[in-house]
Amino acid sequence: MCPDPSAEIRFDSPTTRDHSALRAMARRSFAETFAHLYAADDFERFLDQNYGPGGTMERDLNDPAVQWLSAFHESVPVGYAKLTPLRAPASHPLPGAVELQQIYVLQPWHGEGVADHLMQWALDRAAEQHAPEIYLTVFDHNERAKHFYRRHGFVEVGRCTFRLGDRVDDDRIWRRRATGD
Ligand SMILES: CC(C)(COP(=O)(O)OP(=O)(O)OC[C@H]1O[C@@H](n2cnc3c(N)ncnc32)[C@H](O)[C@@H]1OP(=O)(O)O)[C@@H](O)C(=O)NCCC(=O)NCCS
């Protein structure tokens, strides 16, 4: 896919008829980013469990407590953000804290402002809900994502782990005030 930076991107909540394409896009983005780290069969199993039919993403797409914004190029999803009640094991979170549990953009649209728009939506939604703070978790070696989060005002506040197959990775918990620091 070769993007035209001026190509129009439409941002919208995904509807039921977008779910399958959105799961495929999420699977592709996760694989683009992390496949090189894992054994192929463990990785495929993880992708199926999370992005396949009946997996965790489908469950969250049907959960009214989970909010989504998708970026569409010519009606095809190229990115999304997912805002949930806090799920990460943060220490002493404030009541009502939320989590930007995923923000994923396909590689051709990196650096094009798509992720900035998705992030701003998540911050606006959190503020509208009077959430005091917004958390996320990030793989400690995901330098691009960490740079992006830092630019958006997040700071590291803790650690957690992420297990895929036999491998347990060191993830970091980051937070920022939802109303802006
Ligand atoms: C993380 C993500 C949403 C950020 O969106 P993006 O459009 O790529 O972000 P931007 O280009 O606006 O910002 C990335 C910054 O990291 C910098 N960067 C790129 N590669 C880098 C690297 N290897 N090390 C450090 N910084 C890096 C860029 O220069 C840019 O900084 P700048 O704005 O100061 O120039 C997107 O890259 C993505 O979807 N990645 C794959 C999925 C993923 O990792 N999601 C997050 C999981 S926690």
The ligand as a MOL file (V3000), in Angstrom:
LIG
                    3D

  0  0  0     0  0            999 V3000
M  V30 BEGIN CTAB
M  V30 COUNTS 48 50 0 0 0
M  V30 BEGIN ATOM
M  V30 1 C 2.9720 4.0620 17.7300 0
M  V30 2 C 2.2750 4.7390 16.5580 0
M  V30 3 C 0.7620 4.7960 16.8270 0
M  V30 4 C 2.7940 6.1770 16.4530 0
M  V30 5 O 2.2480 6.7840 15.3010 0
M  V30 6 P 3.2400 7.4530 14.2190 0
M  V30 7 O 2.4240 8.0890 13.1750 0
M  V30 8 O 4.2270 6.4230 13.7870 0
M  V30 9 O 3.9600 8.5250 15.1690 0
M  V30 10 P 4.7340 9.8360 14.7450 0
M  V30 11 O 5.4560 9.6300 13.4530 0
M  V30 12 O 3.8200 10.9850 14.8710 0
M  V30 13 O 5.7730 9.9290 15.9390 0
M  V30 14 C 6.7640 8.9790 16.1040 0
M  V30 15 C 7.9940 9.6490 16.6130 0
M  V30 16 O 8.9830 8.6380 16.9130 0
M  V30 17 C 10.1600 8.9560 16.2020 0
M  V30 18 N 10.7970 7.6960 15.9030 0
M  V30 19 C 10.6390 6.9120 14.8270 0
M  V30 20 N 11.3850 5.8070 14.9550 0
M  V30 21 C 12.0350 5.9070 16.1350 0
M  V30 22 C 12.9650 5.1070 16.8160 0
M  V30 23 N 13.3840 3.9510 16.3090 0
M  V30 24 N 13.4310 5.5330 18.0140 0
M  V30 25 C 12.9980 6.6820 18.5520 0
M  V30 26 N 12.1090 7.4970 17.9440 0
M  V30 27 C 11.6310 7.1100 16.7610 0
M  V30 28 C 9.7120 9.7230 14.9820 0
M  V30 29 O 10.7490 10.5130 14.4650 0
M  V30 30 C 8.6110 10.5790 15.5950 0
M  V30 31 O 9.1800 11.6240 16.3160 0
M  V30 32 P 8.9670 13.1730 15.8990 0
M  V30 33 O 7.5170 13.4160 15.9300 0
M  V30 34 O 9.6840 13.9160 16.9590 0
M  V30 35 O 9.5690 13.2880 14.5360 0
M  V30 36 C 2.5550 3.9900 15.2120 0
M  V30 37 O 3.9390 4.0350 14.9370 0
M  V30 38 C 2.0950 2.5500 15.2380 0
M  V30 39 O 0.9190 2.2670 15.0400 0
M  V30 40 N 3.0320 1.6060 15.4440 0
M  V30 41 C 2.7510 0.1770 15.3480 0
M  V30 42 C 1.8410 -0.2970 16.4700 0
M  V30 43 C 2.3470 0.1460 17.8260 0
M  V30 44 O 3.5290 0.0110 18.1500 0
M  V30 45 N 1.3850 0.6600 18.6180 0
M  V30 46 C 1.6880 1.0730 19.9740 0
M  V30 47 C 1.7290 -0.1280 20.8530 0
M  V30 48 S 2.0650 0.3470 22.5360 0
M  V30 END ATOM
M  V30 BEGIN BOND
M  V30 1 1 1 2
M  V30 2 1 2 3
M  V30 3 1 2 4
M  V30 4 1 2 36
M  V30 5 1 4 5
M  V30 6 1 5 6
M  V30 7 2 6 7
M  V30 8 1 6 8
M  V30 9 1 6 9
M  V30 10 1 9 10
M  V30 11 2 10 11
M  V30 12 1 10 12
M  V30 13 1 10 13
M  V30 14 1 13 14
M  V30 15 1 14 15
M  V30 16 1 15 16
M  V30 17 1 15 30
M  V30 18 1 16 17
M  V30 19 1 17 18
M  V30 20 1 17 28
M  V30 21 1 18 19
M  V30 22 1 18 27
M  V30 23 2 19 20
M  V30 24 1 20 21
M  V30 25 1 21 22
M  V30 26 2 21 27
M  V30 27 1 22 23
M  V30 28 2 22 24
M  V30 29 1 24 25
M  V30 30 2 25 26
M  V30 31 1 26 27
M  V30 32 1 28 29
M  V30 33 1 28 30
M  V30 34 1 30 31
M  V30 35 1 31 32
M  V30 36 2 32 33
M  V30 37 1 32 34
M  V30 38 1 32 35
M  V30 39 1 36 37
M  V30 40 1 36 38
M  V30 41 2 38 39
M  V30 42 1 38 40
M  V30 43 1 40 41
M  V30 44 1 41 42
M  V30 45 1 42 43
M  V30 46 2 43 44
M  V30 47 1 43 45
M  V30 48 1 45 46
M  V30 49 1 46 47
M  V30 50 1 47 48
M  V30 END BOND
M  V30 END CTAB
M  END
